[in-house]
Amino acid sequence: MDGDGCDRDRVAPGDDYEVDHLIRKTGVSRAEAIGLIHQFGNDRKTLEKEAKKLHR
């Protein structure tokens, strides 16, 4: 965790800013991003890897 108490390695599905960041970085839709979080959990690296697989 960072000194401010935030965990930058996790994506909170209820946090629009976090979901929007995943969308901007990977090009997935909001529905795809939320689906990925539900399927793979909230680890940012895993989500980015799986999101990129959707848009090859």
RAPEQUI-V503572 format. One line per field, one symbol per residue. ss: DSSP state (~ for helix, > for strand, _ for the rest). phi: phi as a letter, one per 20 degrees, with the letter a starting at -180 (. if undefined). burial: # if it has 16 or more other C-alpha atoms within 10 Angstrom, else .. Layout:
ss: ???
phi: ???
burial: ???
This chain:
ss: _________>_____~~~~~~~~~~~___~~~~~~~~~~~__>~~~~~~~~~~~__
phi: .ffenedfecdefedgfffffffffdnffffffffffffdndfgffffffffffcf
burial: .........####.....##.##..###....##.##...##.#..##.##.....
